[in-house]
């Protein structure tokens, strides 16, 4: 049984892939979107590709007619024919032949490649002394100047232009005159029997011969219509033919035909063969799709039938470990598996798709893979649910069933809700009963006893309602006290306690729990404060203990350097010792300062400070340091003073850390922007720069200790500068703002403006 299940799953996978292959073949076909009618009702000659190719060739034929007159004499290429006439000076006109212009182009390094396109050197730089006025171009006899500057060109550029037109002539001559082609044409302009101009790549063919080749186009000067069997007749053929007529008569015609048997291997034959291959591929894709769909249906039916069936060795169906999970957990598990697979596909499989598919097919390839992943996960989940259904525990083993089963327990445990519902039910029943009793006495009895009884009923009614109101008011008061206690504790007063003697029932338990939370928070806070104090003391003591031997190391290194040792290797060692000892000293000082700043163990001397003047001074201090790293400091500061209240020493330390940070990590040859703005009642100093290394962390993480933006740790920083600056700014009543956008790092220091 297991083998049958595995075989059915494998075949279903194969047929699913067959569906994907069929859809892919059809989607990637150039005829995708045209339906399937084109397979039987369309040939290559009916396609827009054929029409575009023929229109391009017709334009080339007209160009050939023009180029033949320009470059040929008696049907042969004549290099001695004048091609351009230029005016090189006042009254000085010079004609240049094709050969002269070609040799000039060759001297510049130009040549015609295999596609008859101009390659090689570039046109010479413009030089006002080499400009000439072009009076005539044989290949553009009707050229009209619209602006005076269009008549002037350098001789080098003119040679490049002539070579380009000659390449166009060679290209057409090679494709349709020199080599056999499936395109046959004949253009005839006739004045008399002896005076005519004929342009053709075939001889001895009548109009009927052209028509018998396949697709044709026949235009005459005497007819007002175009004789053609083309799907789309190119426009402006008649007008172009008339425009190029050297005789003032209507005795001309143009005949073009494409031999649709394609005996020669030209562009038409290659396109027709490609069209046939696309047709075969499309049919193959359709067959693959149909077989895949039928196979998927058959194997899916087999999987549904075999799922949950017991094996031969067992008397009943057994569930695997995953199938014994609740149905909701199973669905969630398969969903997570699909998400994980999609993540892996995005990281790896999509990259592989990009290697084998063209760019315009990436989206389809990724979509197909996503659909397969969704389908596999959904089918697996559906079969797992089906197995539970056949085992009879789809509902009984679900979380929803368990939740409904234990719903009464949830209501029992919610004593506030139960009590309110019970109290309100009793209140409603009593009110209804009292109202009915009062109405019964009112409309039934008129004696004195009934009136007294009615008064008692009304008094009981009033007393109960007043008691209910009192209980609701007391409950609301207790709720307010609890809310006030929570609000006070949330504001940081962890010593706050509720007087539980004024509470009753469940509210007293809740108040006691809040008191326990307050006690726990206070204990945790004290532990944290003690831990921070111990940490600060430890850092201070360790730093102090390190300073003594470190000072000795620095002094002895200095003494050794004074001995003027000549060995360069030892000198290098001393340089390393001095550099590393100084860095260790700086790190030790930063540790002490960071510890004091974070704990608030600093004595502040708050005075009025001109923020603008302080920034000017800081810019002057760091200008030379920035220049060493090729950084340009650009400052935009207001002309008037802005006064703030801060400690000058520690505010300088904040600014120094920010400037040092920019000096260390800014990209060389870039700018560092500094400005001060007023935002409401705050003076905001902002520094912006582009980072040397990628900023691959969040801005908030930079304010943590020992965190730097360069993961590779390529600089000598300790990772404490930003953290120290943030702590010092906050101690003085200001704030440090950081912002990262790509490689843009922006830091700001804001202080209230002194009124």
C-alpha positions in Angstrom: 0.0 0.0 0.0 2.8 2.4 0.9 4.5 1.7 -2.4 1.3 2.5 -4.3 0.9 5.8 -2.4 4.5 6.7 -3.1 4.2 5.8 -6.8 0.9 7.8 -7.0 2.7 10.8 -5.4 5.7 10.5 -7.7 3.5 10.3 -10.8 1.4 13.3 -9.6 4.6 15.3 -9.2 5.7 14.3 -12.7 2.4 15.2 -14.3 2.4 18.5 -12.4 5.8 19.3 -13.8 4.5 18.3 -17.2 1.7 20.9 -16.8 4.3 23.5 -15.9 6.5 22.5 -18.9 3.5 22.8 -21.3 2.5 26.2 -19.9 6.1 27.4 -20.1 6.5 26.3 -23.7 3.2 28.0 -24.7 3.9 31.1 -22.7 7.4 31.6 -24.0 6.2 31.2 -27.6 6.3 34.4 -29.6 2.7 33.8 -30.6 1.5 33.7 -27.0 -1.7 35.7 -26.7 -3.0 34.9 -30.2 -5.0 31.9 -29.2 -4.7 28.6 -31.1 -6.5 29.6 -34.3 -3.1 30.7 -35.8 -1.9 27.1 -35.9 -4.2 26.1 -38.7 -5.4 29.4 -40.2 -2.2 31.4 -40.4 1.1 31.1 -42.3 4.3 33.1 -41.9 3.3 35.2 -44.9 0.2 36.4 -42.9 2.2 37.5 -39.9 3.1 41.1 -39.0 6.8 40.0 -39.0 6.6 39.2 -42.7 4.9 42.6 -43.4 7.6 44.4 -41.5 10.4 42.6 -43.3 8.9 43.3 -46.7 8.3 47.0 -45.9 11.9 47.3 -44.8 13.1 45.7 -48.0 10.8 47.9 -50.1 12.4 51.0 -48.5 15.8 49.4 -49.2 14.8 49.0 -52.9 14.0 52.7 -53.2 17.3 53.5 -51.5 19.0 51.1 -54.0 17.4 53.0 -56.9 18.8 56.2 -55.5 22.2 54.7 -54.8 22.5 53.0 -58.2 22.3 56.4 -59.9 24.8 57.8 -57.3 27.5 55.1 -57.3 27.1 53.3 -60.6 27.9 54.0 -64.3 26.5 51.6 -66.9 25.6 49.1 -64.2 29.0 49.0 -62.5 30.4 50.8 -59.4 32.2 53.9 -60.5 34.6 55.3 -58.0 35.4 58.3 -60.2 31.9 59.7 -60.1 31.6 63.1 -58.3 29.8 62.5 -55.0 29.9 65.9 -53.2 30.6 69.5 -54.1 31.9 71.9 -51.4 32.8 75.6 -51.2 36.2 75.8 -49.5 36.5 79.6 -49.7 34.9 82.6 -51.4 34.4 81.7 -55.0 36.3 78.4 -54.6 34.2 75.3 -55.4 35.7 71.8 -55.4 34.1 68.5 -56.3 35.2 65.2 -54.7 34.8 61.8 -56.2 33.7 58.6 -54.4 37.3 57.3 -54.5 38.7 60.5 -52.9 36.1 60.5 -50.1 36.7 56.8 -49.4 40.5 57.3 -49.2 40.0 60.2 -46.8 37.7 58.0 -44.7 40.4 55.2 -44.7 43.0 57.7 -43.6 40.9 58.4 -40.5 40.8 54.6 -39.7 37.3 53.9 -40.9 36.3 50.7 -42.7 33.2 48.7 -43.5 32.7 45.5 -41.4 31.0 42.3 -42.4 27.6 43.9 -42.0 28.7 46.8 -44.1 28.5 49.2 -41.2 31.1 51.9 -40.6 33.6 50.8 -37.9 37.0 51.9 -36.8 38.1 55.5 -35.9 35.9 58.3 -34.8 35.2 61.6 -36.5 37.8 64.2 -35.9 37.2 66.8 -33.2 35.4 69.9 -34.5 37.8 72.5 -35.8 36.4 75.9 -37.1 39.2 76.1 -39.7 38.3 72.8 -41.3 34.6 73.5 -41.9 33.3 73.7 -45.5 30.0 74.6 -47.0 28.4 71.7 -48.8 26.6 72.8 -52.0 25.6 69.4 -53.3 25.4 65.8 -52.2 24.7 63.2 -54.9 22.9 60.9 -52.5 20.7 63.8 -51.2 19.9 65.9 -54.3 16.7 67.4 -52.8 18.3 68.4 -49.5 17.1 71.8 -48.3 18.8 73.9 -45.7 16.4 75.1 -42.9 19.1 76.7 -40.8 22.4 78.3 -42.0 24.5 76.0 -39.8 23.2 72.8 -41.6 25.3 73.7 -44.7 28.6 73.5 -42.9 30.4 70.4 -42.0 34.0 69.2 -41.6 35.6 67.2 -44.4 36.3 64.3 -42.0 32.6 64.1 -41.1 31.6 64.4 -44.8 33.9 61.4 -45.6 32.3 59.4 -42.8 28.9 60.3 -44.2 29.8 59.2 -47.7 31.2 55.9 -46.4 28.0 55.3 -44.5 25.9 55.6 -47.7 28.3 53.5 -49.6 27.9 50.8 -46.9 24.1 50.9 -47.3 24.6 50.5 -51.1 26.9 47.5 -50.6 24.6 45.9 -48.1 21.6 45.9 -50.4 23.7 44.9 -53.4 25.3 42.0 -51.5 21.9 40.7 -50.1 19.7 41.0 -53.2 21.9 41.5 -56.3 25.1 39.6 -55.7 23.6 36.6 -53.8 20.4 34.7 -54.6 17.4 35.9 -52.6 13.8 34.9 -52.2 12.8 38.5 -52.8 12.6 39.4 -56.5 12.0 42.9 -57.7 11.8 45.0 -60.8 11.5 48.8 -61.0 11.1 50.3 -64.5 10.9 53.9 -65.6 10.5 54.2 -69.4 10.4 57.3 -71.6 10.9 55.6 -75.0 11.8 52.1 -76.1 15.5 53.1 -76.0 15.3 55.6 -73.1 14.5 53.8 -69.8 15.9 53.0 -66.4 15.6 49.4 -65.1 16.4 48.3 -61.6 16.0 44.6 -60.9 17.6 41.5 -59.4 15.9 39.1 -61.9 15.6 39.1 -65.7 13.2 37.7 -68.2 10.2 37.6 -65.7 6.7 38.7 -66.5 4.2 40.0 -64.1 2.5 36.6 -64.0 5.8 35.0 -63.2 6.2 37.3 -60.2 2.6 36.5 -59.1 3.3 32.7 -59.4 6.1 33.0 -56.8 3.8 33.5 -53.9 3.2 36.9 -52.3 3.5 39.8 -54.7 3.0 43.5 -55.1 2.5 45.2 -58.5 2.2 49.0 -58.9 1.9 50.9 -62.1 1.8 54.6 -63.0 -1.3 54.1 -65.0 -3.5 52.4 -62.4 -4.9 53.9 -59.3 -4.9 50.8 -57.2 -2.2 48.4 -56.0 -2.4 44.8 -57.2 -1.3 42.7 -54.3 -2.2 39.5 -52.3 -0.4 40.7 -49.2 -2.3 40.7 -45.9 -1.2 44.4 -45.3 -0.1 46.5 -48.3 2.8 48.9 -47.3 1.8 52.5 -47.5 3.3 55.3 -49.6 4.7 52.8 -52.2 2.9 54.6 -55.1 4.0 58.1 -53.9 7.6 57.0 -53.5 7.6 55.4 -56.9 6.2 58.6 -58.4 8.6 60.8 -56.5 11.6 59.0 -57.9 10.3 59.1 -61.5 13.0 60.7 -63.7 10.5 61.2 -66.6 7.3 63.2 -66.5 5.0 60.4 -67.5 3.1 57.5 -66.1 5.0 54.8 -68.0 6.6 53.0 -65.0 5.9 50.1 -62.8 7.2 48.3 -59.7 6.9 44.5 -59.2 8.0 42.8 -56.0 7.5 39.1 -55.1 8.6 36.8 -52.4 9.1 33.2 -53.4 7.2 31.4 -50.6 8.8 28.1 -51.3 12.0 29.7 -49.9 14.6 28.0 -52.1 17.3 30.3 -50.7 18.5 30.7 -47.2 17.9 34.4 -46.6 16.1 36.3 -43.9 12.7 35.2 -45.2 13.6 31.5 -45.2 15.1 31.8 -41.7 12.0 33.6 -40.4 9.7 31.0 -42.0 11.6 28.2 -40.5 11.5 29.9 -37.1 7.7 30.3 -37.5 7.3 26.6 -38.2 9.4 25.7 -35.1 7.2 28.0 -33.0 4.1 26.3 -34.3 5.6 22.8 -33.5 6.7 24.0 -30.0 3.2 25.4 -29.3 1.6 22.2 -30.4 4.1 20.3 -28.2 3.2 22.6 -25.3 -0.5 22.0 -25.8 0.0 18.2 -25.8 2.2 18.4 -22.7 -0.4 20.6 -20.9 -3.3 18.2 -21.8 -1.4 15.1 -20.8 -0.3 16.8 -17.6 -3.8 17.9 -16.6 -5.3 14.4 -17.3 -2.5 12.7 -15.4 -2.9 15.1 -12.5 -6.6 14.4 -12.3 -6.0 10.6 -12.4 -3.1 10.6 -9.9 -5.0 13.0 -7.6 -8.0 10.6 -7.6 -5.6 7.8 -6.8 -4.0 9.8 -3.9 -7.4 10.7 -2.5 -8.5 7.0 -2.6 -5.3 5.7 -1.1 -4.9 8.3 1.6 -5.9 7.0 5.0 -6.1 3.3 3.8 -4.4 0.8 6.1 -1.3 -1.1 5.0 -1.6 -4.9 4.4 0.3 -5.6 7.6 -2.1 -3.6 9.7 -5.8 -4.0 10.5 -6.5 -0.3 10.6 -5.1 3.0 9.3 -2.5 4.6 11.4 -1.7 8.3 11.6 1.9 9.6 11.5 3.2 11.9 14.1 2.4 15.1 12.1 -1.1 13.8 11.3 -1.8 13.4 15.0 -1.4 17.1 15.5 -4.6 19.3 15.7 -5.9 20.3 12.3 -5.3 24.0 12.9 -1.6 23.2 13.9 -1.2 21.1 10.7 -2.5 23.9 8.5 -0.2 26.4 10.3 2.8 24.0 10.0 2.3 23.6 6.2 1.8 27.3 5.9 5.1 27.9 7.7 6.8 25.2 5.5 5.5 27.0 2.4 6.8 30.4 3.7 10.2 28.8 4.5 10.4 27.2 1.0 9.5 30.5 -0.6 12.3 32.2 1.4 14.8 29.6 0.2 13.5 29.8 -3.3 14.0 33.6 -3.2 17.5 33.1 -2.0 18.6 30.3 -4.3 16.1 29.0 -6.8 15.2 32.4 -8.2 18.9 33.0 -8.8 19.1 29.8 -10.7 16.1 30.8 -12.8 17.8 34.0 -13.7 20.8 32.0 -15.0 18.7 30.0 -17.5 15.9 32.4 -18.4 16.0 35.7 -20.2 15.2 38.8 -18.3 11.7 39.2 -19.6 10.9 35.6 -18.5 12.2 35.9 -14.9 8.8 37.0 -13.6 7.0 34.0 -15.2 9.7 31.6 -13.9 9.4 32.9 -10.4 5.6 32.8 -10.6 5.6 29.2 -11.8 7.9 28.2 -8.9 5.7 30.0 -6.4 2.6 28.2 -7.8 4.3 24.8 -7.5 5.3 25.6 -3.9 1.7 26.7 -3.0 0.2 23.7 -4.7 2.6 21.3 -3.0 2.0 22.8 0.5 -1.8 23.0 -0.1 -2.1 19.5 -1.5 0.0 18.1 1.4 -2.2 19.9 4.0 -5.4 18.7 2.2 -4.3 15.1 2.2 -3.3 15.3 5.9 -6.8 16.7 6.7 -8.4 13.9 4.5 -6.4 11.3 6.5 -7.8 12.8 9.7 -11.3 12.7 8.3 -11.0 9.1 7.3 -9.6 8.3 10.8 -12.6 10.1 12.4 -10.6 12.6 14.4 -10.7 15.7 12.1 -13.2 17.4 14.4 -12.6 15.7 17.7 -8.8 16.3 17.5 -9.1 20.0 16.5 -8.3 22.9 18.7 -11.7 24.4 18.0 -13.4 21.3 19.4 -11.2 21.5 22.5 -11.9 25.2 22.9 -15.6 24.7 22.7 -15.4 21.8 25.1 -13.6 23.9 27.7 -15.7 27.0 27.1 -17.6 26.5 30.4 -14.3 26.4 32.3 -13.2 29.6 30.7 -16.5 31.2 31.9 -16.1 29.8 35.4 -12.6 31.2 35.7 -13.7 34.7 34.6 -15.3 35.5 38.0 -15.8 39.2 37.2 -17.9 38.4 34.1 -19.8 35.7 35.9 -20.6 37.9 38.9 -21.8 40.8 36.8 -24.0 38.5 34.7 -25.4 36.8 37.7 -26.0 40.0 39.6 -27.6 41.7 36.6 -29.9 38.6 36.1 -31.0 38.7 39.8 -31.5 42.5 39.5 -33.6 42.1 36.4 -35.7 39.2 37.9 -36.4 41.2 41.1 -37.4 44.3 39.2 -39.8 42.4 37.0 -41.2 40.6 40.0 -41.6 43.9 42.0 -43.2 45.6 39.0 -45.7 42.8 38.5 -46.5 42.7 42.3 -47.0 46.4 42.4 -49.3 46.4 39.3 -51.3 43.4 40.7 -51.9 45.2 44.0 -52.7 48.5 42.2 -55.3 47.1 39.9 -56.8 44.4 42.2 -57.1 45.7 45.7 -58.3 49.1 47.0 -58.2 48.4 50.8 -55.8 50.0 53.3 -53.9 46.8 53.7 -53.2 46.6 49.9 -52.0 50.2 50.0 -49.6 49.5 52.8 -48.4 46.4 51.0 -47.9 48.5 47.9 -45.8 50.9 50.0 -43.7 48.0 51.2 -43.2 46.7 47.7 -42.2 50.2 46.5 -39.7 50.6 49.4 -38.1 47.2 48.7 -37.9 48.2 45.0 -36.2 51.5 45.9 -33.8 49.8 48.4 -32.7 47.1 46.1 -32.1 49.6 43.2 -30.2 51.9 45.6 -28.1 49.0 46.8 -27.4 47.9 43.2 -26.4 51.5 42.5 -24.1 51.6 45.6 -22.4 48.4 44.5 -21.9 49.6 41.0 -20.5 52.9 42.3 -18.2 51.1 44.8 -17.0 48.8 42.0 -16.4 51.8 39.8 -14.5 53.5 42.6 -12.4 50.4 43.2 -11.7 50.2 39.4 -10.6 53.9 39.5 -8.2 53.1 42.4 -6.7 50.2 40.6 -6.4 52.3 37.4 -4.7 55.1 39.4 -2.3 52.6 40.9 -1.4 51.1 37.5 -0.9 54.6 36.1 1.3 55.7 39.0 3.4 52.5 38.7 3.7 52.9 34.9 5.1 56.4 35.5 7.9 55.0 37.5 6.7 55.1 41.1 7.3 51.5 42.0 6.8 52.1 45.7 3.1 52.9 45.3 0.8 50.6 47.3 -3.0 50.2 47.4 -4.8 50.1 50.7 -6.4 46.7 50.3 -8.6 47.1 53.4 -11.0 49.3 51.5 -11.6 46.6 48.8 -13.8 43.5 48.9 -14.0 40.2 47.0 -12.2 39.9 43.7 -11.1 43.5 43.6 -9.1 42.9 46.8 -7.3 40.0 45.1 -6.6 42.2 42.1 -5.3 45.0 44.4 -3.0 42.6 46.2 -1.7 41.3 43.0 -0.9 44.9 41.9 0.9 45.5 45.2 3.0 42.3 44.6 3.8 43.6 41.1 4.9 46.9 42.6 7.1 45.1 45.2 8.6 43.0 42.5 9.3 45.9 40.2 10.9 47.9 43.1 13.1 44.9 43.9 14.1 44.4 40.3 14.8 48.2 40.0 16.9 48.2 43.0 18.8 45.2 41.7 19.3 46.9 38.4 20.5 50.1 40.1 22.9 48.1 42.3 24.0 46.1 39.2 24.7 49.3 37.3 26.5 50.8 40.2 28.7 47.7 40.5 29.3 47.7 36.8 30.3 51.4 36.9 32.6 50.7 39.9 34.0 47.7 38.2 34.8 49.7 35.0 36.3 52.6 37.0 38.4 50.3 39.2 39.6 48.1 36.3 40.3 51.2 34.2 42.3 52.7 37.1 44.2 49.4 37.6 44.9 49.3 33.8 46.1 52.9 33.7 49.1 52.3 36.0 50.8 49.6 33.9 49.6 51.3 30.7 51.3 54.5 31.7 54.5 52.6 32.4 54.3 50.9 29.0 53.8 54.2 27.3 56.7 55.9 29.2 59.1 53.0 28.5 58.1 52.9 24.9 58.9 56.6 24.7 62.3 56.0 26.6 63.2 53.3 24.1 62.4 55.5 21.2 64.7 58.2 22.6 67.6 55.7 22.4 67.5 56.2 18.6 67.7 52.5 17.7 68.8 52.1 14.1 67.3 48.7 13.4 64.2 49.4 11.2 62.4 46.2 12.3 62.6 47.2 16.0 61.5 50.7 15.1 58.4 49.2 13.5 57.7 47.2 16.6 58.0 50.3 18.7 55.5 52.1 16.4 53.0 49.3 16.8 53.5 49.3 20.6 53.0 53.1 20.8 49.9 53.0 18.5 48.2 50.1 20.4 49.1 51.5 23.8 47.6 54.9 22.9 44.5 53.2 21.6 44.2 51.2 24.8 44.5 54.4 26.8 41.8 56.1 24.8 39.5 53.1 25.1 40.0 53.1 28.9 39.2 56.8 29.2 36.1 56.2 27.0 35.0 53.4 29.2 35.1 55.5 32.3 33.4 58.4 30.5 30.7 56.2 29.1 30.1 54.7 32.6 29.8 58.1 34.2 27.6 59.4 31.4 25.1 56.5 31.5 24.9 56.5 35.3 24.5 60.3 35.5 27.4 60.5 37.9 28.6 63.8 36.5 28.6 67.4 37.9 27.1 69.8 35.4 27.8 73.5 35.2 24.9 74.8 33.2 25.4 78.2 31.5 24.1 80.2 28.6 26.0 79.2 25.4 25.9 80.7 21.9 25.2 77.6 19.9 26.2 79.2 16.6 29.5 80.4 17.9 30.3 77.0 19.4 29.7 75.4 16.0 32.0 77.9 14.3 34.7 77.1 16.8 34.3 73.4 16.3 34.5 73.7 12.6 37.8 75.5 12.9 39.1 72.8 15.3 38.3 70.0 12.8 39.0 71.8 9.5 42.6 70.6 9.2 41.6 67.0 10.4 38.9 66.8 7.7 41.4 68.1 5.1 43.7 65.2 5.9 40.9 62.8 4.8 40.0 65.0 1.8 36.6 65.9 3.3 35.0 69.2 2.5 33.1 70.7 5.5 30.1 72.6 4.2 28.3 74.6 7.0 25.1 76.6 6.8 24.8 78.6 10.0 22.4 81.5 10.8 23.9 84.9 11.1 22.3 85.7 14.4 23.1 84.0 17.7 21.0 81.2 19.2 21.4 80.8 23.0 20.9 77.5 24.8 21.6 76.3 28.3 24.1 73.5 28.6 27.5 72.6 30.1 30.1 73.9 27.7 32.6 71.1 28.5 30.2 68.2 27.9 28.5 69.9 25.0 31.9 70.2 23.3 32.5 66.5 24.1 29.2 65.7 22.3 30.1 67.7 19.2 33.7 66.4 19.3 32.4 62.8 19.2 30.1 63.6 16.2 32.9 65.3 14.3 35.3 62.5 15.0 32.7 60.0 13.9 32.3 61.8 10.6 36.1 62.1 10.2 36.6 58.3 10.7 33.7 56.9 8.8 32.8 59.5 6.0 33.7 58.6 2.5 36.8 60.3 1.3 36.5 63.0 -1.4 32.9 63.7 -0.2 31.3 66.5 1.7 30.2 66.8 5.3 27.2 69.1 5.8 26.7 71.1 9.0 23.8 73.3 9.8 21.7 74.8 12.6 18.0 75.3 12.4 15.2 76.4 14.7 12.3 73.8 15.0 9.7 75.4 17.3 11.4 76.1 20.6 14.4 73.8 19.8 17.7 74.6 18.3 18.8 71.7 16.2 22.4 71.1 15.0 22.5 68.6 12.1 25.6 66.8 10.6 25.2 64.7 7.4 27.7 62.7 5.5 28.0 59.6 3.2 29.5 56.6 4.9 32.7 55.0 3.7 31.3 51.5 4.4 27.8 50.1 4.1 25.5 51.0 7.0 24.0 47.6 7.7 22.5 48.3 11.1 19.5 50.3 12.4 20.1 53.9 13.6 19.0 53.0 17.2 21.7 50.3 17.4 24.5 52.9 17.0 23.7 54.5 20.4 24.4 51.2 22.1 27.9 50.6 23.5 30.6 49.0 21.4 28.5 49.2 18.2 29.9 50.7 15.0 28.5 51.0 11.5 31.5 49.2 9.8 31.0 45.5 10.5 34.5 44.8 9.1 36.0 46.9 12.0 38.4 48.7 9.6 38.9 51.7 11.9 40.4 52.3 15.3 37.1 53.4 17.0 35.9 52.0 20.2 32.2 52.0 19.5 31.5 54.3 22.5 31.5 57.7 20.9 27.8 57.9 19.9 26.7 56.2 23.1 28.7 58.8 25.1 27.3 61.7 23.0 23.7 60.5 23.6 24.1 60.1 27.3 25.8 63.5 27.7 23.2 65.3 25.6 20.3 63.8 27.6 22.0 64.7 30.9 22.1 68.4 29.8 18.4 68.4 28.8 18.9 67.9 25.1 18.6 64.9 22.8 20.6 63.1 20.1 18.9 62.1 16.9 20.3 59.6 14.4 18.9 58.8 10.9 20.2 56.3 8.3 19.0 56.2 4.7 21.1 53.8 2.7 24.7 55.1 3.1 23.5 58.6 4.3 24.3 59.1 8.0 22.6 62.0 9.7 23.2 63.0 13.3 21.4 65.8 15.1 21.7 67.5 18.5 18.7 69.4 19.8 18.5 71.8 22.8 15.7 74.1 24.0 16.3 77.7 23.0 16.8 80.0 25.9 14.0 82.6 26.0 
